[in-house]
Amino acid sequence: MTYSKVQKFGHLGRQVTSAFDGIQIYAEAIGDPSKPAIVYIHGNSTSSVVMGLSFFDETLLKHFYQGRLDLRGHGLSDTVRFLPAIILDARFNDETQSSDVDAVFQGFSFEKPIFVGWSYGAVILADYITVLGDEGVRGIVIANGLTGEMSEIKKFFNHNLFSGHSDDVHATQMHRAFGLFIDALTCTYKVWIFKRKKLWDAYMNKASRSIQNLVVYRKSDKVNSPEFMDYIKERWEPSLL
C-alpha cells in the first residue's frame, strides 16, 4: 500500500501502557473507528509486521477498523530484562498477556473486535477470555493455532533434522535439551514460551456460547488432528455448529 493510501485510511501507531506492570506495548490501527473492529495477533518470535497483507488490505478496510500489536518482548514492544527466569516466567502468564491486549483495546477504542490469532497468537486469545471473559469479543479466527492435543503440538516443534529432540523414551532429558537448544537461539526472556501449557476449558465451555461462528480446521493442518476436530464438535454449543 502506498503512503497516500495509508494516509487515506488514517494509519496510527504508538505505544500504550499495560496496567499489570507498566510494560509499553506497541500497536497500530487503521481505518474508520466507527466500523466493526478486527485485531490481529502474531505468532512467537515474529511481530505484527507479518500481518501486513491483511492489515493494509483495502477491501477489508472498507468494512473494518483494523488493529495489530506486538506482543511483549516482540517487535517494538518493551520486554522484561535482567530478571531471574522464575520471575520472567511469571511476566508472561494469563494476567500479563490479557492486560497487554486490554491496553490496546482501550488505547485504540477497539470495541468488541474480532480476534485473529496466528500460531502462538491463538494462546493470547485464550488468555484474554480466561481473565476478562468473552463479553468484549465479537468473534475469533484461529489461523493454524496451537490448540490441539500436546502430542499433536509436539509434532509441530519436532523437526526431522533434530531427532534427538523427539525421543519419547527419555522425556525429561529431551525437554531439557530442547529448552537449551531454544535458549541458544533466542534471548533468555523468551524461553518461557516453550514451557507453557494452556487449559482451554474457559474457551471451550463458555466462549462457545457467545461467539457466533466456529472455525473448522482443515484436515490438512498438521497441528490440529481430526480427533481434535471431533472433540471440538462434541464440546461446542450444538446450535453454533
C-alpha positions in Angstrom: 0.0 0.0 0.0 1.4 3.4 -0.9 1.9 6.3 1.6 -1.1 8.2 0.1 -3.4 5.2 0.6 -2.1 4.8 4.2 -3.0 8.4 4.9 -6.4 7.9 3.3 -7.3 5.2 5.7 -5.9 7.0 8.8 -2.9 4.9 10.0 -1.9 5.3 13.6 0.9 3.6 15.5 2.1 4.2 19.1 2.8 2.5 22.5 0.2 2.0 25.2 0.9 1.1 28.9 -0.1 -2.4 30.2 -1.8 -1.9 33.5 -0.4 -5.1 35.0 3.3 -4.0 35.2 3.7 -0.9 33.1 5.2 -2.5 30.1 4.9 -0.4 26.9 3.0 -2.3 24.2 3.3 -1.1 20.6 0.2 -1.3 18.5 -1.2 0.2 15.3 -4.7 1.0 14.0 -6.0 1.8 10.6 -9.4 2.6 9.2 -12.7 4.0 10.4 -13.2 3.5 14.2 -17.0 3.5 13.7 -16.8 0.2 11.7 -16.5 -3.3 13.3 -13.0 -4.0 14.5 -10.5 -6.7 13.7 -7.4 -7.2 15.8 -4.5 -9.3 14.6 -2.2 -11.2 16.9 1.1 -12.6 15.6 2.9 -15.8 16.5 6.0 -16.5 18.5 9.3 -14.8 17.6 7.8 -12.6 15.0 6.0 -9.2 15.1 2.8 -7.6 13.9 4.5 -6.9 10.6 3.7 -10.4 9.5 0.0 -9.5 9.5 0.6 -6.7 7.0 -1.2 -8.1 4.0 -4.5 -8.3 5.9 -3.9 -5.2 7.9 -3.5 -3.0 4.9 -6.0 -4.8 2.6 -8.2 -2.1 1.0 -11.2 -4.4 0.7 -11.1 -5.2 4.5 -10.6 -1.5 5.3 -13.8 -0.6 3.5 -15.7 -2.7 6.1 -13.5 -2.9 9.2 -11.4 -0.8 11.6 -8.2 -2.9 11.9 -5.6 -3.2 14.6 -2.4 -5.2 15.2 0.0 -5.3 18.2 3.5 -6.5 19.0 3.4 -9.0 21.9 5.6 -8.1 24.9 9.2 -9.0 24.1 8.5 -8.8 20.4 8.8 -6.1 17.7 8.6 -2.6 19.1 7.0 -3.5 22.4 9.1 -3.4 25.6 10.3 -6.5 27.3 11.3 -7.6 30.8 15.1 -7.6 31.0 17.7 -8.7 33.6 15.3 -10.7 35.8 15.7 -14.3 37.1 14.0 -16.9 34.9 11.3 -17.7 37.5 10.2 -14.0 37.5 10.3 -13.9 33.7 8.1 -16.9 33.5 5.5 -15.1 35.7 5.7 -12.0 33.5 4.2 -13.9 30.5 1.1 -15.5 32.0 -2.7 -15.1 31.6 -2.8 -11.9 33.6 0.0 -10.1 31.8 -1.0 -11.0 28.3 -4.6 -10.2 28.8 -3.6 -6.8 30.4 -1.5 -6.1 27.3 -4.3 -6.8 24.9 -6.8 -4.8 27.0 -4.5 -1.8 27.0 -4.5 -1.9 23.2 -8.3 -2.2 23.1 -8.6 0.8 25.4 -5.9 2.9 23.8 -7.3 2.5 20.2 -11.0 2.2 21.0 -11.4 -1.3 19.7 -15.0 -2.3 20.8 -15.9 -6.0 20.7 -13.4 -6.8 18.0 -12.9 -10.0 16.0 -9.7 -11.7 17.2 -7.4 -13.1 14.6 -4.7 -15.2 16.2 -1.9 -16.9 14.2 0.1 -19.8 15.6 1.0 -18.9 19.2 -1.3 -15.9 18.9 -4.2 -18.3 19.5 -3.0 -18.7 23.1 -3.2 -15.0 23.6 -6.9 -15.1 22.7 -7.4 -17.7 25.4 -5.5 -15.6 27.9 -7.9 -12.7 27.3 -11.0 -14.8 27.6 -9.7 -16.6 30.7 -9.1 -13.4 32.6 -11.5 -10.9 31.2 -14.3 -13.1 29.8 -15.8 -13.1 26.3 -18.2 -10.1 26.6 -15.7 -7.9 24.8 -15.2 -10.2 21.9 -17.3 -10.4 18.8 -15.6 -13.5 17.3 -12.5 -15.5 17.0 -10.4 -16.7 14.0 -7.6 -19.1 14.7 -5.1 -19.4 11.9 -3.0 -22.6 12.3 -3.2 -22.1 16.1 -1.5 -24.3 18.6 -4.7 -25.6 20.1 -4.5 -29.3 19.6 -3.5 -32.1 22.0 0.0 -31.9 23.3 1.1 -34.9 21.2 0.0 -33.1 18.1 1.6 -29.8 19.1 4.8 -31.6 19.8 4.9 -32.7 16.1 4.9 -29.1 15.1 8.0 -28.3 17.0 9.9 -31.5 16.2 12.0 -31.4 13.1 13.4 -34.4 11.3 16.8 -32.9 11.4 16.7 -32.8 15.2 15.9 -36.4 16.0 17.5 -36.0 19.5 14.6 -33.7 20.4 11.9 -36.2 19.6 12.9 -39.0 22.0 9.8 -40.2 23.8 11.8 -42.7 26.0 13.8 -40.0 27.8 11.1 -37.3 28.0 12.8 -35.2 30.8 16.2 -35.2 29.2 14.6 -34.4 25.8 12.6 -31.5 27.3 15.7 -30.0 28.9 17.8 -30.4 25.7 15.1 -28.8 23.6 15.0 -25.9 26.1 18.8 -25.4 25.9 18.6 -25.5 22.1 15.9 -22.8 22.0 17.9 -20.8 24.6 20.9 -20.8 22.3 18.7 -19.3 19.5 16.7 -16.6 21.4 17.1 -14.2 24.3 16.6 -15.7 27.8 13.3 -13.9 28.3 11.6 -15.9 25.5 12.5 -19.4 26.9 9.2 -19.4 28.8 7.2 -19.8 25.6 8.4 -23.4 25.2 7.5 -24.4 28.7 4.0 -23.0 28.8 0.8 -25.1 28.9 -2.8 -23.8 28.4 -6.1 -25.0 29.7 -8.8 -24.3 27.2 -11.9 -25.1 29.4 -12.8 -21.4 29.7 -12.7 -21.1 25.9 -14.4 -24.4 25.1 -17.2 -24.2 27.7 -18.1 -20.5 28.0 -16.9 -18.6 24.9 -18.5 -21.0 22.5 -21.9 -19.9 23.8 -21.3 -16.3 22.9 -19.1 -16.3 19.8 -21.1 -16.6 16.7 -19.1 -18.8 14.3 -17.0 -21.9 14.7 -13.9 -22.0 12.6 -13.5 -25.6 11.3 -9.9 -26.7 10.8 -8.8 -28.3 7.6 -7.8 -31.9 7.7 -4.5 -30.9 6.1 -3.5 -28.8 9.1 -0.7 -30.7 10.8 -1.2 -29.3 14.3 -4.9 -30.0 14.6 -5.7 -33.6 14.3 -9.1 -35.0 13.0 -9.6 -36.4 16.5 -9.3 -32.9 18.0 -11.8 -31.6 15.5 -14.2 -34.2 16.7 -13.5 -33.2 20.2 -14.5 -29.6 19.4 -17.7 -30.7 17.8 -18.6 -32.7 20.9 -17.9 -29.8 23.3 -19.2 -26.9 21.2 -22.7 -25.5 21.6 -24.8 -27.5 19.1 -26.7 -24.5 17.8 -23.5 -22.9 16.7 -22.2 -25.8 14.6 
